[in-house]
Amino acid sequence: MFKNIAYRLLRRSEKYTKTDMVYLAKGGFWLTFDQGIAAILAFLMSIAFANLLPKELYGDYKYILSVAALISIFTLPGINTAVTQAMAKGEKISLKDLTLSKIRYGLIASLISIVMSIYYLLVNKNDFAIIFLIVAILVPLTEGLTLYAATLNGKQLFKKIATRNSIIKIIHSLLIFFALLISKNIIIIIIVYFVTLLILRYIVSWLTTKEIPDDKIKNEPVKKYGLSLTVAESVNTLSAQIDKLLVYLYLGPVQLAIYFMAVTPVSQVKQIVKNIVPLSLPKLSQRSAQELDKTLTSKLVLTAALGSILTVIYIILAPFFFKYFVPQYISSTPFSIMFSVMILLQSVSSVLASLLRSQKMIDIIQKNTWLQNISLIILMLYLGYNYGISGVILSKLISMLLSIIFRFILWKKTISKKIVA
C-alpha cells in the first residue's frame, strides 16, 4: 500500500521536477546508502586517527595517500566513465582488455613512485623510501581493479554497487583500525591500506565477471573516449590533491592534519550530492541535448535547494562534532564551516557535469577542467602561501564557482548553435 502511494507521489512530482523520480528514488537510495556508509566510516575513522595517531604522523599519512592518488591518474580512470556509458547503451566490450590497459598504463605511476623512493633514500628518509616502493607495486593493481563498479552502474544495478562498495569500505576500515591499535608505524599502516584494498577489489571484480561475462570484444572507441576523459581528469586529479600537497609543503604535517580534519566531513556530504553524476548518466545518455536543456533550470533550482539545506544542517552540527568527538582538532572548526559552502556549489556543479558527460561534450569538459583547475592551482599558490589554510579553502570555493558559470555559458552556447543549425 505504502509502496503504491509513494510510487504515485513520485510520478506526480515529475510534472514539477521534469525528472524520472521513480528511477531517481530507486537508484538514489542505494547510492545514498553507499555514501552514507562511507560518511559514517569516515566519521569513525577520523575519530580513530585523531585519538590513536599523533598529528604529525597523520599528516605524513595523508600526504602519502595524496601522492598515490595523484599518480594513479596514469591508470586511466576515465575508462570507468566510458564503460558505464557503453554498458548503458548495450555496447559490447572486453572488461579484461580494459583492465589490463589500466594496469599497463599504471606502470608509469610505478616509475614515478620509484623515483620518489630513491629521492627519499638519498635524503635519509628511509621510511618514506620504503613506503613509495610499496606504492609503486600496489597502486597500478588496486586502481586497475575498479571497473566492476562502472560495469554495474552501466547496467543500473545500483543495489549491487552499494552493497559491494559498502562491504569493501567496512572491511578495509576495520583492518586499518586494527593496524592503528597494534602499531603506530606508518609503514605498517600503509601496507595494510593498500594490500587489503587490492584483495577486496580483486574478489569483488571476480564476482562481477562471473555475473556479467566478458564479451571479449576490444571496443577501441570506448578506450579512446576513456583516454580523452582521463586527459581532462588529470588536471582535476592534480587540483584535488594539490591542496594537501601545498599545505604539507608550506605548513608541515601537523597543519595538514588540521586542514584534512576540517575538510573531511564536508567532503563526505559533498560526495552524496555528487552521486547525481553516476546515477543520472545512464538515463541522460539516452536523451538529446535539446530535451535536456528544457528541464535544466528546474533541475538546477531543485539541486541548489537541496544543497542549501544540507549546508545549513552541516553548519549547525559541525561545532558539536569537533567539540565532542575530536577535541584535539577543535581548531579545524572555523575552516570546516567555511568550506561547507562547497556542498551548495557541488549540487549545482553535479547537474552540469551529468549533462556534459551524457552528451559526450568532451571539448567543453576539457575546457572547463583546464579553467577550473588552473585557476585553482594559481589561486592556491598565491592565497595558500599568503593566508594558509583559509587561503586554500577560499581558492577551492572561487574555482568551483567559476567552473559553474563557465559550464553553464558553454552549454547554452552549444545548444543555441544546434537549434540554429
Rosetta blueprint (number, residue, H / E / L):
1 M L
2 F H
3 K H
4 N H
5 I H
6 A H
7 Y H
8 R H
9 L H
10 L H
11 R H
12 R H
13 S H
14 E H
15 K H
16 Y H
17 T H
18 K L
19 T L
20 D L
21 M H
22 V H
23 Y H
24 L H
25 A H
26 K H
27 G H
28 G H
29 F H
30 W H
31 L H
32 T H
33 F H
34 D H
35 Q H
36 G H
37 I H
38 A H
39 A H
40 I H
41 L H
42 A H
43 F H
44 L H
45 M H
46 S H
47 I H
48 A H
49 F H
50 A H
51 N H
52 L H
53 L L
54 P L
55 K H
56 E H
57 L H
58 Y H
59 G H
60 D H
61 Y H
62 K H
63 Y H
64 I H
65 L H
66 S H
67 V H
68 A H
69 A H
70 L H
71 I H
72 S H
73 I H
74 F H
75 T H
76 L L
77 P L
78 G H
79 I H
80 N H
81 T H
82 A H
83 V H
84 T H
85 Q H
86 A H
87 M H
88 A H
89 K L
90 G L
91 E L
92 K L
93 I L
94 S L
95 L H
96 K H
97 D H
98 L H
99 T H
100 L H
101 S H
102 K H
103 I H
104 R H
105 Y H
106 G H
107 L H
108 I H
109 A H
110 S H
111 L H
112 I H
113 S H
114 I H
115 V H
116 M H
117 S H
118 I H
119 Y H
120 Y H
121 L H
122 L H
123 V L
124 N L
125 K L
126 N H
127 D H
128 F H
129 A H
130 I H
131 I H
132 F H
133 L H
134 I H
135 V H
136 A H
137 I H
138 L H
139 V H
140 P H
141 L H
142 T H
143 E H
144 G H
145 L L
146 T L
147 L H
148 Y H
149 A H
150 A H
151 T H
152 L H
153 N H
154 G H
155 K L
156 Q L
157 L L
158 F H
159 K H
160 K H
161 I H
162 A H
163 T H
164 R H
165 N H
166 S H
167 I H
168 I H
169 K H
170 I H
171 I H
172 H H
173 S H
174 L H
175 L H
176 I H
177 F H
178 F H
179 A H
180 L H
181 L H
182 I H
183 S L
184 K L
185 N L
186 I H
187 I H
188 I H
189 I H
190 I H
191 I H
192 V H
193 Y H
194 F H
195 V H
196 T H
197 L H
198 L H
199 I H
200 L H
201 R H
202 Y H
203 I H
204 V H
205 S H
206 W H
207 L H
208 T H
209 T H
210 K H
211 E H
212 I L
213 P L
214 D L
215 D L
216 K L
217 I L
218 K L
219 N L
220 E H
221 P H
222 V H
223 K H
224 K H
225 Y H
226 G H
227 L H
228 S H
229 L H
230 T H
231 V H
232 A H
233 E H
234 S H
235 V H
236 N H
237 T H
238 L H
239 S H
240 A H
241 Q H
242 I H
243 D H
244 K H
245 L H
246 L H
247 V H
248 Y H
249 L H
250 Y H
251 L H
252 G L
253 P H
254 V H
255 Q H
256 L H
257 A H
258 I H
259 Y H
260 F H
261 M H
262 A H
263 V H
264 T H
265 P H
266 V H
267 S H
268 Q H
269 V H
270 K H
271 Q H
272 I H
273 V H
274 K H
275 N L
276 I H
277 V H
278 P H
279 L H
280 S H
281 L H
282 P H
283 K H
284 L H
285 S L
286 Q L
287 R L
288 S L
289 A H
290 Q H
291 E H
292 L H
293 D H
294 K H
295 T L
296 L H
297 T H
298 S H
299 K H
300 L H
301 V H
302 L H
303 T H
304 A H
305 A H
306 L H
307 G H
308 S H
309 I H
310 L H
311 T H
312 V H
313 I H
314 Y H
315 I H
316 I H
317 L H
318 A H
319 P H
320 F H
321 F H
322 F H
323 K H
324 Y H
325 F L
326 V L
327 P H
328 Q H
329 Y H
330 I H
331 S H
332 S H
333 T H
334 P H
335 F H
336 S H
337 I H
338 M H
339 F H
340 S L
341 V H
342 M H
343 I H
344 L H
345 L H
346 Q H
347 S H
348 V H
349 S H
350 S H
351 V H
352 L H
353 A H
354 S H
355 L H
356 L H
357 R H
358 S H
359 Q L
360 K L
361 M L
362 I H
363 D H
364 I H
365 I H
366 Q H
367 K H
368 N H
369 T H
370 W H
371 L H
372 Q H
373 N H
374 I H
375 S H
376 L H
377 I H
378 I H
379 L H
380 M H
381 L H
382 Y H
383 L H
384 G H
385 Y H
386 N H
387 Y H
388 G H
389 I H
390 S H
391 G H
392 V H
393 I H
394 L H
395 S H
396 K H
397 L H
398 I H
399 S H
400 M H
401 L H
402 L H
403 S H
404 I H
405 I H
406 F H
407 R H
408 F H
409 I H
410 L H
411 W H
412 K H
413 K H
414 T H
415 I H
416 S H
417 K H
418 K H
419 I H
420 V H
421 A L
